[in-house]
């Protein structure tokens, strides 16, 4: 179950939330009202240089403590309660505030770089997000990137969109999710997308390797607090592509690694790389049926498990790239796409700003493989 959709305009033109709401609402049978959410990139142009923290307070009395922490560690630019509409049929909406923050010049003096020289700003922000989320205050920073916002909660997609007034927002990349939880709780923090820095993730499926993935990431300084297996994918993406510097085409070979018999049929150079990835990053192999859309500034990535136990459809029209669980929502918002296809299991569909969408499932994989080997 679960439904997901992503729309990206690779020219960078911004568009309203209307299409993404229509598309995800078309897959109502894939959700059960226990979670839905949206991520939008390019939505805060007036604060584009600030980290936009969306903070969910399940205990509103903790807001003063969190704000004192934020004032101590960041330069405070602006703060406000996230605007919302009086949608009466949403269960127990928490208090949600957003803070636009910058790191002060003195941040390097109060942050232990753990051997990293020079000072790593992103590591500092991740550390402070994790400190709030693990403090036991009933406060969760669930969106922390620049010029990106996550809007989610318990309800159907139309309800969440109406609650946050998402058709009034504009961005060049949107993702959305409707949830059908089977073995994790349906609560506001557990709705998708999951975000960290500029990363957001929506997911359909089940991660049977969650325990192994989580323990490995906790050794690297990440802490899972949202009670949902999908959270590890956001942290794995950040670890592999930001901290380890792996290109997308290589990182997905860690998360959706080729089967061993497939590796055995590769040429020696590629085989050596695949074996090295399995040996070094084996605990980040994602087992179980899954489809994910991973997004960051300037990029949207669609990926399924190696044998496609969860569906994904891709389409292009002009500068737009569409990814969805089904073809129907794509055709509802784009009746005549230029191309529609089903990606190969384990191979990414990648949309990037400044690059026209193409049908090829993997862009530049061959050159990336050999570059990393050398």
C-alpha positions as CSV (number, residue, x, y, z in Angstrom):
1,X,0.0,0.0,0.0
2,X,1.0,3.7,0.5
3,X,1.1,6.1,-2.4
4,X,3.7,8.5,-3.5
5,X,4.3,11.1,-6.2
6,X,7.0,13.6,-7.2
7,X,6.9,16.4,-9.7
8,X,10.0,18.3,-10.7
9,X,10.4,21.2,-13.1
10,X,14.1,20.8,-14.2
11,X,14.1,24.3,-15.6
12,X,13.7,25.6,-12.0
13,X,10.3,27.2,-12.7
14,X,8.1,27.2,-9.6
15,X,4.5,26.0,-9.6
16,X,1.7,25.8,-7.0
17,X,0.8,22.8,-5.0
18,X,-2.4,22.2,-7.0
19,X,-1.1,19.5,-9.2
20,X,0.7,17.5,-6.5
21,X,-2.5,17.6,-4.3
22,X,-4.6,16.4,-7.2
23,X,-2.2,13.6,-8.0
24,X,-1.8,12.2,-4.5
25,X,-5.5,12.5,-3.8
26,X,-6.1,10.3,-6.8
27,X,-4.5,7.4,-4.9
28,X,-6.8,7.6,-1.9
29,X,-7.2,3.8,-1.7
30,X,-3.4,3.6,-1.0
31,X,-3.8,5.4,2.3
32,X,-6.1,5.0,5.3
33,X,-6.1,8.5,6.8
34,X,-3.3,7.8,9.3
35,X,-0.7,9.9,7.6
36,X,0.0,12.2,4.6
37,X,2.5,14.8,3.8
38,X,4.2,17.0,1.3
39,X,7.7,18.4,0.7
40,X,8.3,21.5,-1.4
41,X,11.6,23.0,-2.6
42,X,11.9,26.7,-3.4
43,X,9.1,27.7,-1.1
44,X,11.0,30.2,1.1
45,X,12.8,32.5,-1.4
46,X,12.7,35.4,1.1
47,X,14.7,33.2,3.6
48,X,16.6,31.2,1.1
49,X,19.9,31.6,3.0
50,X,18.4,30.4,6.3
51,X,17.8,26.9,7.7
52,X,14.1,26.5,7.9
53,X,13.3,24.5,11.0
54,X,9.8,23.1,11.2
55,X,9.3,22.0,14.8
56,X,6.4,19.8,16.0
57,X,5.5,20.2,19.7
58,X,3.6,17.3,21.2
59,X,4.1,19.1,24.5
60,X,3.6,22.8,23.9
61,X,5.0,23.7,27.2
62,X,8.5,22.7,25.9
63,X,8.5,25.5,23.3
64,X,10.4,27.9,25.6
65,X,13.1,25.4,26.2
66,X,13.6,24.6,22.5
67,X,13.6,28.3,21.6
68,X,16.2,29.0,24.2
69,X,18.4,26.3,22.7
70,X,17.9,27.7,19.2
71,X,18.7,31.2,20.3
72,X,21.8,30.0,22.0
73,X,23.1,28.1,19.0
74,X,21.8,30.0,16.0
75,X,21.2,33.5,14.8
76,X,17.5,34.1,15.0
77,X,16.1,35.6,11.8
78,X,12.3,35.0,12.0
79,X,9.9,32.7,13.8
80,X,6.2,32.1,13.6
81,X,3.6,29.4,14.0
82,X,3.1,27.5,10.7
83,X,-0.1,29.0,9.2
84,X,-3.0,26.6,9.1
85,X,-6.7,26.5,8.4
86,X,-9.4,25.4,10.8
87,X,-9.8,21.9,9.5
88,X,-11.9,20.3,12.3
89,X,-11.7,16.6,11.4
90,X,-7.9,16.2,11.9
91,X,-7.1,14.2,15.1
92,X,-5.2,16.2,17.7
93,X,-3.0,18.5,15.6
94,X,0.1,19.4,17.5
95,X,1.6,22.9,17.8
96,X,3.9,23.5,14.8
97,X,6.3,26.4,14.5
98,X,8.9,27.3,11.9
99,X,12.1,29.1,12.6
100,X,14.4,30.7,10.0
101,X,17.9,30.5,11.4
102,X,21.5,31.0,10.5
103,X,24.7,29.7,12.0
104,X,26.7,32.5,13.7
105,X,30.3,33.0,12.9
106,X,31.2,31.7,16.3
107,X,29.5,28.3,15.7
108,X,32.9,26.6,15.2
109,X,33.9,27.5,18.7
110,X,31.1,25.6,20.4
111,X,30.9,22.6,18.1
112,X,33.3,19.6,18.3
113,X,34.2,18.9,14.7
114,X,35.2,15.3,15.6
115,X,38.4,15.5,13.6
116,X,36.8,17.3,10.7
117,X,38.9,20.3,9.5
118,X,37.8,22.8,8.5
119,X,34.5,23.3,10.4
120,X,31.6,21.5,8.8
121,X,28.5,23.6,9.0
122,X,26.1,20.8,7.9
123,X,27.5,18.5,10.7
124,X,26.9,21.2,13.2
125,X,23.2,21.6,12.1
126,X,22.7,17.8,12.2
127,X,24.1,17.6,15.6
128,X,21.8,20.3,16.9
129,X,18.7,18.7,15.3
130,X,19.6,15.4,16.9
131,X,20.1,17.0,20.3
132,X,16.6,18.5,20.2
133,X,14.9,15.4,18.9
134,X,16.5,13.2,21.6
135,X,16.1,15.5,24.5
136,X,12.8,14.0,25.6
137,X,10.9,17.3,25.4
138,X,8.2,16.2,23.0
139,X,9.6,18.4,20.4
140,X,10.8,17.2,17.0
141,X,12.6,19.1,14.3
142,X,11.3,17.2,11.2
143,X,12.3,19.7,8.5
144,X,15.7,21.5,8.6
145,X,16.9,22.4,5.1
146,X,17.4,25.7,3.3
147,X,14.5,26.9,1.1
148,X,12.6,23.6,1.7
149,X,9.5,22.8,3.8
150,X,7.9,19.6,5.0
151,X,4.2,19.7,5.8
152,X,2.7,16.5,7.2
153,X,0.2,15.1,9.7
154,X,-2.4,12.5,10.5
155,X,-5.1,12.6,7.9
156,X,-5.8,12.1,4.2
157,X,-3.8,14.1,1.7
158,X,-6.6,16.5,0.9
159,X,-7.0,17.3,4.6
160,X,-3.3,17.9,5.2
161,X,-3.1,20.1,2.1
162,X,-6.2,22.1,3.2
163,X,-4.9,22.3,6.8
164,X,-1.6,23.9,5.7
165,X,-3.0,25.8,2.7
166,X,-0.5,24.2,0.4
167,X,-2.0,25.5,-2.8
168,X,-0.8,28.9,-1.7
169,X,2.9,27.7,-1.7
170,X,5.0,27.5,-4.8
171,X,8.1,25.4,-5.6
172,X,10.0,23.8,-8.4
173,X,10.0,20.3,-6.8
174,X,7.2,18.7,-4.9
175,X,6.8,15.2,-3.4
176,X,3.8,13.8,-1.6
177,X,2.8,10.7,0.3
178,X,-0.4,9.0,1.5
179,X,0.2,6.5,4.3
180,X,-1.1,3.0,5.1
181,X,0.8,2.1,8.2
182,X,0.9,-1.6,9.0
183,X,3.4,-2.1,11.8
184,X,4.3,1.4,13.1
185,X,2.1,4.0,14.8
186,X,0.0,6.5,12.9
187,X,1.0,9.8,14.5
188,X,2.0,13.3,13.2
189,X,5.7,12.8,13.4
190,X,5.5,9.4,11.7
191,X,3.8,10.7,8.6
192,X,6.0,11.1,5.5
193,X,8.1,12.9,4.2
194,X,11.1,12.5,6.5
195,X,13.7,15.2,6.3
196,X,17.2,16.2,7.4
197,X,19.0,19.2,6.0
198,X,18.0,19.4,2.3
199,X,17.0,15.7,2.1
200,X,13.4,14.5,2.1
201,X,12.1,11.0,1.6
202,X,8.8,9.4,0.9
203,X,8.5,5.6,0.9
204,X,6.1,2.8,0.0
205,X,7.0,-0.6,1.5
206,X,8.6,-2.1,4.5
207,X,12.3,-2.1,5.5
208,X,13.1,-5.5,7.1
209,X,16.7,-4.4,7.6
210,X,15.6,-1.5,9.8
211,X,17.4,-2.7,12.9
212,X,20.7,-3.2,11.2
213,X,20.4,0.1,9.3
214,X,19.5,2.0,12.4
215,X,22.3,0.6,14.6
216,X,24.9,1.5,11.9
217,X,23.5,5.0,11.5
218,X,23.4,5.5,15.3
219,X,27.2,4.8,15.4
220,X,27.5,7.6,12.9
221,X,25.7,10.1,15.1
222,X,22.1,9.8,13.7
223,X,19.2,9.0,16.0
224,X,15.8,7.7,15.0
225,X,13.0,9.3,16.9
226,X,10.0,9.2,14.6
227,X,9.0,5.5,15.3
228,X,8.9,4.7,11.6
229,X,11.3,2.6,9.5
230,X,11.5,5.1,6.6
231,X,13.5,7.5,8.8
232,X,16.7,5.5,8.2
233,X,16.5,6.2,4.4
234,X,16.8,10.0,4.9
235,X,19.8,9.5,7.2
236,X,21.4,6.9,4.9
237,X,21.1,9.3,2.0
238,X,22.7,12.1,4.0
239,X,25.5,9.9,5.2
240,X,26.4,8.3,1.9
241,X,26.0,11.3,-0.4
242,X,26.9,14.3,1.8
243,X,29.3,12.8,4.4
244,X,30.9,10.1,2.3
245,X,30.7,12.1,-0.9
246,X,29.3,9.3,-3.1
247,X,27.5,10.2,-6.3
248,X,23.8,9.3,-6.5
249,X,24.5,6.5,-9.0
250,X,26.9,4.8,-6.5
251,X,24.9,5.5,-3.3
252,X,21.9,3.7,-4.8
253,X,24.1,0.7,-5.4
254,X,24.6,0.6,-1.6
255,X,20.9,0.9,-0.7
256,X,19.6,-1.3,-3.5
257,X,22.7,-3.4,-4.1
258,X,22.8,-5.9,-7.0
259,X,22.3,-9.5,-6.1
260,X,25.5,-11.6,-5.7
261,X,24.8,-13.7,-8.8
262,X,24.4,-10.5,-10.8
263,X,27.7,-9.1,-9.4
264,X,29.4,-12.4,-10.4
265,X,28.5,-11.7,-14.0
266,X,29.9,-8.2,-14.1
267,X,33.2,-7.3,-15.7
268,X,36.2,-7.4,-13.2
269,X,36.4,-3.6,-12.6
270,X,32.7,-3.1,-11.9
271,X,32.6,-6.3,-9.9
272,X,35.4,-5.1,-7.7
273,X,33.5,-1.9,-7.0
274,X,30.3,-3.7,-6.1
275,X,32.1,-6.1,-3.8
276,X,33.8,-3.1,-2.1
277,X,30.5,-1.3,-1.6
278,X,29.0,-4.4,0.0
279,X,31.9,-4.8,2.3
280,X,32.2,-1.2,3.4
281,X,28.6,-0.2,3.5
282,X,26.8,-3.5,4.0
283,X,24.8,-2.4,7.0
284,X,23.1,0.3,4.8
285,X,21.7,-2.3,2.3
286,X,17.9,-1.9,2.4
287,X,16.2,-5.2,2.5
288,X,12.5,-5.6,1.9
289,X,10.0,-4.3,-0.7
290,X,10.3,-0.6,-1.3
291,X,9.8,2.3,-3.6
292,X,11.3,5.7,-2.5
293,X,11.5,9.2,-3.9
294,X,14.5,10.9,-2.4
295,X,14.8,14.7,-3.0
296,X,17.3,17.4,-2.2
297,X,17.9,20.9,-3.6
298,X,18.2,20.6,-7.4
299,X,17.6,16.8,-7.6
300,X,14.8,14.2,-7.4
301,X,15.6,10.5,-7.3
302,X,13.2,7.6,-7.8
303,X,14.3,4.1,-6.7
304,X,12.7,0.7,-6.2
305,X,14.0,-2.5,-4.6
306,X,16.0,-4.8,-6.9
307,X,13.1,-7.0,-7.9
308,X,10.4,-4.3,-8.0
309,X,8.1,-5.6,-5.2
310,X,6.7,-2.1,-5.0
311,X,5.6,-0.1,-8.1
312,X,7.0,3.0,-9.7
313,X,6.0,4.8,-12.9
314,X,8.0,7.6,-14.5
315,X,6.9,10.1,-17.1
316,X,8.3,13.2,-18.8
317,X,6.6,16.2,-20.5
318,X,8.7,19.2,-21.5
319,X,10.8,20.2,-18.5
320,X,8.7,18.2,-16.0
321,X,9.7,14.8,-14.6
322,X,6.9,12.8,-12.9
323,X,7.3,9.9,-10.5
324,X,4.4,8.1,-9.0
325,X,3.1,4.8,-7.6
326,X,0.7,4.6,-10.5
327,X,0.3,6.0,-14.0
328,X,-3.2,7.2,-13.3
329,X,-2.3,10.3,-11.1
330,X,0.3,11.3,-13.7
331,X,-2.2,11.3,-16.5
332,X,-4.7,13.1,-14.4
333,X,-2.4,16.1,-14.0
334,X,-0.6,15.6,-17.4
335,X,-3.0,13.9,-19.8
336,X,-0.6,13.6,-22.7
337,X,3.0,13.0,-21.4
338,X,5.7,12.7,-24.0
339,X,7.0,9.4,-22.5
340,X,5.7,7.0,-19.8
341,X,7.7,4.0,-18.6
342,X,8.4,1.6,-15.8
343,X,11.9,1.8,-14.3
344,X,14.1,-1.2,-13.9
345,X,14.3,-2.5,-10.3
346,X,17.2,-1.1,-8.4
347,X,18.1,1.5,-11.0
348,X,17.4,5.2,-10.3
349,X,15.5,7.7,-12.2
350,X,17.2,11.1,-11.6
351,X,15.9,14.5,-12.4
352,X,18.3,17.5,-12.0
353,X,18.0,21.2,-12.4
354,X,19.4,22.3,-15.7
355,X,19.1,18.9,-17.3
356,X,16.2,18.0,-19.5
357,X,14.3,14.9,-18.3
358,X,15.2,11.8,-20.3
359,X,13.9,8.2,-20.4
360,X,17.2,6.5,-19.5
361,X,16.8,5.0,-16.1
362,X,20.4,5.6,-15.1
363,X,22.3,8.7,-16.0
364,X,26.1,8.5,-16.3
365,X,26.3,5.3,-14.2
366,X,29.2,3.8,-16.3
367,X,31.4,6.8,-15.9
368,X,30.6,7.1,-12.2
369,X,31.5,3.5,-11.6
370,X,34.9,3.7,-13.1
371,X,35.7,7.0,-11.6
372,X,35.0,5.6,-8.1
373,X,37.1,2.5,-8.9
374,X,40.1,4.5,-9.9
